[in-house]
Amino acid sequence: MKPRHKRIAMIVGGLAALSAAGVFVLAAFRENLVFFFTPTQVEAKEAPQGRAFRIGGMVVPGSVKRQADGVTVEFVVTDTAKNVPVVYKGILPDLFREGKGVVTQGKLGGDGVFYASEVLAKHDENYMPPAAADAIKKAQSINEKATHTLVESGK
Amino acid sequence: MIPELGQIALALALCLALAQALLGLVGAARAQTVWMAATRPAARGQLAFVAIAFALLTYSFIANDFSVVYVESNSNSALPLHYRIAGVWGGHEGSMLLWILMLSVWTFGVTLFSRQLPLEMVARVLGVMGLVSTGFLLFVLFTSNPFLRRFPAAADGRDLNPLLQDPGMVMHPPMLYMGYVGFSIAFSFAVAALLSGRLDAAWARWSRPWTTAAWCFLTVGIALGSGWAYYELGWGGWWFWDPVENASFMPWLTGTALIHSLAVTEKRGAFRSWTVLLAILAFALSLLGTFLVRSGVLTSVHAFATDPTRGIFILALLVIVIGGSLLLYVWRAPKIGLGGSFEPLSRESFLLANNVIFASAAGSVLLGTLYPLALDASGLGKISVGPPYFETVFVPLMAPALFLMGVGPLARWKQASLPDLASRLRWALAAAVLAALALPFAMGRWGVMVALGLLLAAWVAASGAVQIWEKVRNAAGAASAWTRLSGVPRATWGMLLAHFGVAVFVVGVTMVKGYESEKDVRMEPGDTVEIGGYTFRFDGVRDVNGPNYVAGRAQIPVTRNGKPVTTLYPEKRIYRVQNQPMTEAAIDTGFTRDLYVSLGEAVSDSAWVVRVHHKPFIDWIWGGCLLMALGGALAASDRRYRLAAKRQPEHYAAAAAR
């Protein structure tokens, strides 16, 4: 082979390797995307069964219950319109509070319960995944509305 | 008065930065020796004024001057002195000032260690650095001034974020910024070379030690950040693939590709245009990292849109710096030429493969970090890309990289022979296979991923041993092994040490992934839990008072086979000023394992939820990073980089003619 051909062959080989890597990365990307749904969307069955996704909203005040083993927690996430019951086994983040925003990742069971593998609460301005931020923002405006209703119903 | 002086110092630094940029670039273009010679004093003066500004801000923190808005929002009179000093870079404005200070320090370094360089080159490099500095000084003065006052002064500050009140966080940002900003030198050398149109191997030799030094700082910075996340966030993870982490990982991946490609450009004159492009990209990604973390775009795309001044400014800076340099690249690159040719099987092609892999890795992190942001910003829905994606991508990308790491350093430049490599590496391969088969059994369970990880780690380490052995055996004459080894250049030792660090890192990651275990349990005083052969007894929680927090502190003695190992005291703290709860994990660090306990919450008067972890070999992860950085430091300090560059052109011409 002439040096020029060799060089062309190597460039073609390099490009082929790069595009193979690219195809593989994109496939992995599609495979592992985690979508975000609101409780309303979950209720409307827009969320996938058997695939992990995230839901976000506000933790309904008074809904947090601990099961007898002490580490399994049940709570209800709401976007004020619809509610989704969540079960999570493990330690909750420091800033997890009733009436505050939360984002949680997991799978929807056939019983309509969301089995969470991860619970995220606002931790620090620099340590928050983008989806959580938005849900919290939404949840906070929801939060205000909810407190209004609570105060009014308390009268 | 003090904050106003700080502001004046910053303004003067801006003037000097501008002077440095104009004198350097225009002086070099017009061959004005006097102008070019003035860049050095300008750069030194700039450092002086930036340092004064930084010192004055630090003084405001130490003196609890709560009339300064930035001090008020990041400090408190109850905060211990060392955290008040660290508070200087605890928020946006101060960390940008730290960024500029680092840039001035690096620039000062260039003025000191550039005597062997042609004046024209120095002037251009300092000119480009002056431009970057001008941009950032304008940014600080107009959008993020740390010296702004409030009237009336606040009675007390709002306290430093409790997460940042930690020794790791004191060191993490300065190290990380030293790394980020250090790539500005590689960038400036590349742009200066493009401007001058003389992109010979000499510039690769000049920018090599700087790039390697910056890479060392970045490595340490990332390792510190990871260590901080491990013990401070309280959940025992060491890497979360969080956008903030990815922002620092992308420049690291590109920088790693760059130091390898610089080696080829220096030694063989090949990959020249690719190396220039990498130098530009590494700094571009450093700027992008700064932008991502500092503009608020990660916290919320919408918060960014409502107060976009800062973000737009950095974005504009990003577009000017990257766009400008890429345009320059497109204009000049065709003139660069191709450099020495090489065979498909040669050290060059192994390093090329390294570059392809690291560039793909950086690209995949970029995709996983920016795509969700872009989607959200354009209102197309919210998605998140978590660890599963990055792990799926990184294992298949990095496994071949580790394999090549064992072969590459032994391959000859220009043309290598496969049978020769195979025969030299057969013992390394045997050792690696043996380790992969046997070691997992010693840990009690054999798994494919564990075996693969150990195979690659042992392979890299054994191949390093082969290289050292060959140096002892092949050296000419009857010299003793020691004299032969002392003749090996420091750069080679540095490379060996850094690669060994990678092996140590891989062992750590593999063992943690393969054998870690954790349990969340509800514990009454007296309850015990067993994990990894250790027994943890919960002795209850009592209240303690810190300087600026109150805490519940548990006492948990740990035993193994009935013998006491240690007693751990995890805490749940409430920081008084911000009323923020914090989990303070307790860790018993060991060479082969960490025991890690964090307190969940009280579930009754006496019972708590407790999480216990057993993490085998986790400290090897950071130990490996440290070895990599040490190796880099050793390589950067090699004597030959300090030798006069006069021989360089002939050496290079000879290489190109071959």
HADDOCK unambig.tbl for C-alpha pairs under 7 A between the chains (distance, minus, plus):
assign (segid A and resid 10 and name CA) (segid B and resid 344 and name CA) 6.93 0.50 0.50
assign (segid A and resid 18 and name CA) (segid B and resid 356 and name CA) 6.61 0.50 0.50
assign (segid A and resid 21 and name CA) (segid B and resid 360 and name CA) 6.71 0.50 0.50
assign (segid A and resid 25 and name CA) (segid B and resid 364 and name CA) 6.34 0.50 0.50
assign (segid A and resid 25 and name CA) (segid B and resid 393 and name CA) 6.01 0.50 0.50
assign (segid A and resid 28 and name CA) (segid B and resid 389 and name CA) 5.97 0.50 0.50
assign (segid A and resid 28 and name CA) (segid B and resid 392 and name CA) 6.43 0.50 0.50
assign (segid A and resid 28 and name CA) (segid B and resid 393 and name CA) 6.59 0.50 0.50
assign (segid A and resid 29 and name CA) (segid B and resid 389 and name CA) 5.86 0.50 0.50
assign (segid A and resid 32 and name CA) (segid B and resid 385 and name CA) 6.82 0.50 0.50
assign (segid A and resid 32 and name CA) (segid B and resid 388 and name CA) 6.31 0.50 0.50
assign (segid A and resid 32 and name CA) (segid B and resid 389 and name CA) 5.20 0.50 0.50
assign (segid A and resid 33 and name CA) (segid B and resid 383 and name CA) 6.70 0.50 0.50
assign (segid A and resid 33 and name CA) (segid B and resid 384 and name CA) 6.26 0.50 0.50
assign (segid A and resid 33 and name CA) (segid B and resid 385 and name CA) 5.36 0.50 0.50
assign (segid A and resid 34 and name CA) (segid B and resid 383 and name CA) 5.52 0.50 0.50
assign (segid A and resid 34 and name CA) (segid B and resid 384 and name CA) 5.09 0.50 0.50
assign (segid A and resid 34 and name CA) (segid B and resid 385 and name CA) 6.04 0.50 0.50
assign (segid A and resid 35 and name CA) (segid B and resid 382 and name CA) 6.33 0.50 0.50
assign (segid A and resid 35 and name CA) (segid B and resid 383 and name CA) 4.41 0.50 0.50
assign (segid A and resid 35 and name CA) (segid B and resid 384 and name CA) 6.37 0.50 0.50
assign (segid A and resid 36 and name CA) (segid B and resid 382 and name CA) 5.48 0.50 0.50
assign (segid A and resid 36 and name CA) (segid B and resid 383 and name CA) 5.57 0.50 0.50
assign (segid A and resid 69 and name CA) (segid B and resid 522 and name CA) 6.88 0.50 0.50
assign (segid A and resid 70 and name CA) (segid B and resid 522 and name CA) 5.16 0.50 0.50
assign (segid A and resid 70 and name CA) (segid B and resid 609 and name CA) 6.88 0.50 0.50
assign (segid A and resid 71 and name CA) (segid B and resid 520 and name CA) 6.53 0.50 0.50
assign (segid A and resid 71 and name CA) (segid B and resid 521 and name CA) 6.20 0.50 0.50
assign (segid A and resid 71 and name CA) (segid B and resid 522 and name CA) 6.25 0.50 0.50
assign (segid A and resid 71 and name CA) (segid B and resid 609 and name CA) 6.56 0.50 0.50
assign (segid A and resid 90 and name CA) (segid B and resid 520 and name CA) 5.79 0.50 0.50
assign (segid A and resid 91 and name CA) (segid B and resid 520 and name CA) 6.96 0.50 0.50
assign (segid A and resid 91 and name CA) (segid B and resid 600 and name CA) 5.50 0.50 0.50
assign (segid A and resid 94 and name CA) (segid B and resid 581 and name CA) 5.88 0.50 0.50
assign (segid A and resid 94 and name CA) (segid B and resid 582 and name CA) 6.21 0.50 0.50
assign (segid A and resid 94 and name CA) (segid B and resid 583 and name CA) 6.89 0.50 0.50
assign (segid A and resid 125 and name CA) (segid B and resid 299 and name CA) 6.43 0.50 0.50
assign (segid A and resid 126 and name CA) (segid B and resid 299 and name CA) 6.76 0.50 0.50
assign (segid A and resid 128 and name CA) (segid B and resid 299 and name CA) 6.19 0.50 0.50
assign (segid A and resid 130 and name CA) (segid B and resid 298 and name CA) 5.74 0.50 0.50
assign (segid A and resid 130 and name CA) (segid B and resid 299 and name CA) 5.70 0.50 0.50
assign (segid A and resid 130 and name CA) (segid B and resid 300 and name CA) 5.79 0.50 0.50
assign (segid A and resid 131 and name CA) (segid B and resid 382 and name CA) 6.36 0.50 0.50
assign (segid A and resid 131 and name CA) (segid B and resid 384 and name CA) 6.91 0.50 0.50
assign (segid A and resid 133 and name CA) (segid B and resid 299 and name CA) 5.88 0.50 0.50
assign (segid A and resid 133 and name CA) (segid B and resid 300 and name CA) 5.66 0.50 0.50
assign (segid A and resid 134 and name CA) (segid B and resid 300 and name CA) 6.30 0.50 0.50
